[in-house]
Amino acid sequence: MRRLLFSALLGLALSSGTGCLLPIYSADPAHRTQQLIFTSEDLRNLLLEWERFWFLDMPDHMTLQRIHGGVL
């Protein structure tokens, strides 16, 4: 029983370090690049959406830099 448990834990440890069975991205370099760009853009937009949800995207009146509100 101990040997079976040890082999199951060893198999789990080895399989988790080698990667997924089904890759998330395509094998074609051009298509994979497009997928990676889309993924990074989604993560970048997630931060902007989070700031908009918590009303953090509004200018703070206590900032050190001055914001010009008129037409230049």
DRENPA-3360 file (N, C-alpha, C; in nm, 2 decimals, always signed):
BEGIN
1 = MRRLLFSA = +0.08/-0.12/+0.00/+0.00/+0.00/+0.00/+0.09/+0.13/+0.00 ~ +0.19/+0.12/+0.08/+0.29/+0.23/+0.08/+0.35/+0.26/-0.05 ~ +0.39/+0.15/-0.12/+0.45/+0.16/-0.25/+0.36/+0.22/-0.35 ~ +0.23/+0.18/-0.35/+0.13/+0.24/-0.44/+0.11/+0.39/-0.42 ~ +0.10/+0.43/-0.29/+0.09/+0.57/-0.26/+0.21/+0.65/-0.30 ~ +0.33/+0.59/-0.28/+0.45/+0.66/-0.31/+0.46/+0.68/-0.47 ~ +0.42/+0.57/-0.54/+0.43/+0.58/-0.69/+0.33/+0.68/-0.74 ~ +0.21/+0.68/-0.68/+0.11/+0.78/-0.72/+0.15/+0.92/-0.70;
9 = LLGLALSS = +0.21/+0.95/-0.58/+0.27/+1.08/-0.55/+0.38/+1.12/-0.64 ~ +0.47/+1.03/-0.67/+0.58/+1.05/-0.76/+0.53/+1.08/-0.91 ~ +0.43/+1.00/-0.95/+0.37/+1.02/-1.08/+0.30/+1.16/-1.09 ~ +0.24/+1.20/-0.99/+0.17/+1.33/-0.98/+0.27/+1.44/-0.99 ~ +0.38/+1.43/-0.91/+0.49/+1.53/-0.91/+0.56/+1.54/-1.05 ~ +0.58/+1.43/-1.11/+0.65/+1.43/-1.24/+0.56/+1.48/-1.35 ~ +0.43/+1.45/-1.35/+0.34/+1.49/-1.45/+0.30/+1.64/-1.44 ~ +0.31/+1.70/-1.32/+0.28/+1.84/-1.31/+0.39/+1.93/-1.35;
17 = GTGCLLPI = +0.51/+1.88/-1.35/+0.63/+1.96/-1.39/+0.66/+1.96/-1.54 ~ +0.60/+1.87/-1.61/+0.63/+1.85/-1.76/+0.55/+1.94/-1.85 ~ +0.43/+1.99/-1.80/+0.35/+2.07/-1.89/+0.21/+2.00/-1.90 ~ +0.13/+2.06/-1.99/-0.01/+2.01/-2.01/-0.01/+1.90/-2.11 ~ -0.11/+1.81/-2.11/-0.12/+1.71/-2.21/-0.17/+1.78/-2.34 ~ -0.26/+1.87/-2.33/-0.30/+1.95/-2.45/-0.25/+2.09/-2.44 ~ -0.16/+2.13/-2.53/-0.11/+2.27/-2.52/-0.21/+2.37/-2.54 ~ -0.20/+2.49/-2.48/-0.30/+2.59/-2.49/-0.28/+2.67/-2.61;
25 = YSADPAHR = -0.16/+2.68/-2.67/-0.13/+2.76/-2.79/-0.10/+2.67/-2.91 ~ -0.11/+2.72/-3.02/-0.09/+2.65/-3.15/+0.05/+2.62/-3.17 ~ +0.08/+2.52/-3.25/+0.22/+2.49/-3.29/+0.28/+2.58/-3.40 ~ +0.19/+2.64/-3.47/+0.23/+2.73/-3.58/+0.28/+2.86/-3.52 ~ +0.40/+2.90/-3.55/+0.46/+3.02/-3.48/+0.38/+3.15/-3.51 ~ +0.33/+3.17/-3.63/+0.25/+3.29/-3.66/+0.12/+3.29/-3.58 ~ +0.05/+3.18/-3.58/-0.07/+3.17/-3.51/-0.05/+3.18/-3.36 ~ +0.06/+3.12/-3.31/+0.09/+3.13/-3.16/+0.12/+3.27/-3.12;
33 = TQQLIFTS = +0.19/+3.34/-3.21/+0.22/+3.48/-3.18/+0.09/+3.57/-3.17 ~ +0.00/+3.54/-3.26/-0.13/+3.61/-3.25/-0.21/+3.58/-3.12 ~ -0.20/+3.45/-3.09/-0.27/+3.41/-2.96/-0.21/+3.47/-2.84 ~ -0.07/+3.48/-2.84/-0.01/+3.54/-2.72/-0.04/+3.69/-2.71 ~ -0.04/+3.76/-2.83/-0.08/+3.90/-2.83/-0.22/+3.92/-2.77 ~ -0.31/+3.84/-2.82/-0.45/+3.85/-2.77/-0.46/+3.82/-2.62 ~ -0.38/+3.73/-2.57/-0.38/+3.69/-2.43/-0.33/+3.81/-2.35 ~ -0.21/+3.87/-2.39/-0.15/+3.98/-2.32/-0.24/+4.10/-2.32;
41 = EDLRNLLL = -0.31/+4.13/-2.44/-0.40/+4.24/-2.44/-0.52/+4.22/-2.35 ~ -0.57/+4.10/-2.34/-0.68/+4.07/-2.24/-0.64/+4.10/-2.10 ~ -0.51/+4.06/-2.06/-0.47/+4.08/-1.93/-0.44/+4.23/-1.90 ~ -0.40/+4.30/-2.00/-0.38/+4.45/-1.99/-0.52/+4.52/-1.97 ~ -0.61/+4.47/-2.05/-0.75/+4.53/-2.03/-0.81/+4.50/-1.90 ~ -0.78/+4.38/-1.84/-0.83/+4.35/-1.72/-0.79/+4.45/-1.61 ~ -0.67/+4.49/-1.61/-0.63/+4.59/-1.51/-0.71/+4.73/-1.53 ~ -0.73/+4.77/-1.65/-0.80/+4.89/-1.68/-0.95/+4.87/-1.63;
49 = EWERFWFL = -1.00/+4.76/-1.66/-1.14/+4.73/-1.62/-1.15/+4.73/-1.46 ~ -1.05/+4.67/-1.40/-1.05/+4.67/-1.25/-1.05/+4.81/-1.20 ~ -0.96/+4.90/-1.25/-0.95/+5.04/-1.21/-1.08/+5.11/-1.23 ~ -1.15/+5.09/-1.35/-1.27/+5.15/-1.38/-1.38/+5.11/-1.28 ~ -1.38/+4.98/-1.24/-1.49/+4.93/-1.15/-1.48/+4.99/-1.02 ~ -1.36/+5.01/-0.97/-1.33/+5.07/-0.83/-1.32/+5.22/-0.84 ~ -1.35/+5.28/-0.95/-1.34/+5.43/-0.97/-1.20/+5.48/-0.94 ~ -1.10/+5.40/-0.98/-0.96/+5.45/-0.96/-0.91/+5.52/-1.08;
57 = DMPDHMTL = -0.98/+5.53/-1.19/-0.94/+5.59/-1.31/-0.97/+5.74/-1.32 ~ -1.03/+5.79/-1.21/-1.06/+5.94/-1.21/-0.93/+6.01/-1.16 ~ -0.91/+6.13/-1.21/-0.79/+6.20/-1.17/-0.80/+6.25/-1.02 ~ -0.69/+6.24/-0.95/-0.69/+6.28/-0.81/-0.65/+6.42/-0.81 ~ -0.71/+6.50/-0.72/-0.68/+6.64/-0.71/-0.56/+6.67/-0.62 ~ -0.51/+6.57/-0.56/-0.40/+6.58/-0.47/-0.27/+6.54/-0.54 ~ -0.27/+6.52/-0.67/-0.15/+6.48/-0.74/-0.04/+6.59/-0.75 ~ +0.08/+6.55/-0.76/+0.19/+6.65/-0.77/+0.19/+6.71/-0.91;
65 = QRIHGGVL = +0.16/+6.63/-1.01/+0.16/+6.69/-1.15/+0.03/+6.76/-1.18 ~ +0.04/+6.87/-1.25/-0.08/+6.95/-1.28/-0.14/+6.89/-1.41 ~ -0.27/+6.89/-1.42/-0.34/+6.84/-1.53/-0.41/+6.96/-1.59 ~ -0.38/+6.98/-1.72/-0.44/+7.10/-1.79/-0.57/+7.06/-1.84 ~ -0.68/+7.13/-1.81/-0.81/+7.10/-1.85/-0.86/+7.17/-1.97 ~ -0.79/+7.27/-2.01/-0.83/+7.35/-2.13/-0.78/+7.30/-2.26 ~ -0.81/+7.38/-2.36/-0.77/+7.34/-2.50/-0.63/+7.41/-2.52 ~ -0.54/+7.33/-2.57/-0.40/+7.38/-2.59/-0.39/+7.45/-2.72;
% end
